[in-house]
Amino acid sequence: GIWRWLTGIRLGLTTLSTFNPQQIRITVDGQPIVSQLMQVTVANARFFGAGIQMAPHARLQDGLLDVCLIPLMNKLQLLASLPLFFSGRHLDRIPDVIYHQGREIEISARREAPVRVDGVIGGRLPIRIRVLPRALGIRLPHRADSSQDPRTI
């Protein structure tokens, strides 16, 4: 609802106010990317937070992690770009956005930096994230219609 959306906006503005850019090294399945970035998102689903689509090509069942790298920009440019993140159009509308998919992602930086997991600080860089196929068992009610999209059950 609206409170969740407002909480997400508040968290984003708080993070932005304390942002200190640094060079980040990301490795996607062994291929390195080194850049100064505003935002690094690793996702397994399209939406997060208050309906933001940072990884619009992500699919829960494809066995891949989606990586979206937002280039360094000033705060005014970032605020002006917010609607693009909600619609997923940032991939083709913001210059120098990098988007990759892979099974194993490693992220490091020269200085320690916080890592947010579902909006909560869940550790610090460096971090390695990988797909573990069939690592989570999910039980559904017997009446669940197997023809439904699993994301809606």
N, C-alpha and C positions, 0 to 999 in steps of 0.2 A: 503494500500500500504506500501511501504518501509518506508515512514516517520512515519506512525503510529507504525510500528514495532520498529523503532529506538527510538521513543518517549517512548514506553513501556520499552525498554531495559534501557534507561537513567533513567526513574523513578525507575526501579528496582535496579539499581546500586546506585542511590542516597539514597534510603531507606536502602539498605544493608550497606552503609557507616556509617549511623547513628543508626544502629540497636543496641538495648540494651536489652538482653534477660531478661525475668522475668517469674515467674510462672503464668500460665493462667488457669482459671477454665472455662470449657465449659460444659453446660448442654444441652443434646439433648433429648427432650421429657421427662424431669425429671431425666435422667440418667447422673450423673456427670463424667467428665473426667478432671483430674488435671495433668498438665505436663508443662515442659519448652518446648516451641515450637519456631520454626523459622518463621512459617507462619500458619495462620488460614484463611481458605477460606470458605465462605458460599455462595453457588451459586444455582441458579435455572436453569441455562443453562450450557451446556458443555464448551463453549468457552468464554474467556474474554480477554481484552487487545489486544495484538498482535497475537492472535491465540493460546493462552495458554489454555491447557485442564486440569485445576486443578481439575475439577469435571467431569471426563469422563463418569460417569453413570447418570448424571443429565438429566432430561427431563422436558420441560416446562409444560407439561400437567399432570404430575403425582401427583400434590398437595404436593410434598415433597421438602424440602431444602436439598441440599447435603453439607456435611461438610468434608473438607479435612484438616487434621492436619499434617504439616511437622515437623519432629523432629528437635531439635537443632543440627546444624552441623556447621563445620567451613566454612569460606567463599570460600575456594578452593573447598571443597566438593559440596557446593551449585552451584558454577559456573560450575563444571563438570556435575552436574545433570540437567542443564537447558534444554538440548535436550529432556530429559524424560518428562518434564512438557509440552512441545509443543506436544508431541505424546500421552500423557496420560498414558505412561508406568511407571510413578513414583510409582503408587500404588503397583506394584509387583516387582519393581527393587530397591527401596530405603527402607532399613530396618526401621521398626517402624513407617511407615506412617499409620495414622489412618483415616478411611473413614466411615462415618455414614450418614444415611438419617433420617430426622424427620420433624415434622410440626412446632416445636417451638425450637429455639436455644437461649440460654443465654450465654453471654461471659463476664467475669470479670477478673480483675487483681488487685494485691495489689497497684500498681502505675497506674496512669492515662496513657492511651495509645491511639494514634490516630486510628480512624476507617476510612478506605477508602471505598467509595461507587463509583463504576465505575471509579476508578483511582483518585478520588478527595477526600480530607479529608472531611468527612461528619459527624463528631462527635468524641466522645471519649468514651472509655469503662467506665462503663459497658453499654452493649447494649442487647436488646432483639429483635429477628427477628422471625416473624412468617408468615405462609402462610394464606392469606385471599382469600379463593376460590371465584372466580367470582367477585373480587373487581374492576377489570379493564375491561371496555367495549371496544371492538375494532370493528371499522366499516371497512368493506371490500368493494371494488367495486362490483357492482352487477354481473359483468362478472367473478368474481373469481371462479375458478374451485374448488368445495368443496372436490374433491378427492385428491387434492394436500396436501402434508405435510404442516401443518399450519406454520411451521418455515420458509418455503420458500416463503410465500405469502407476 
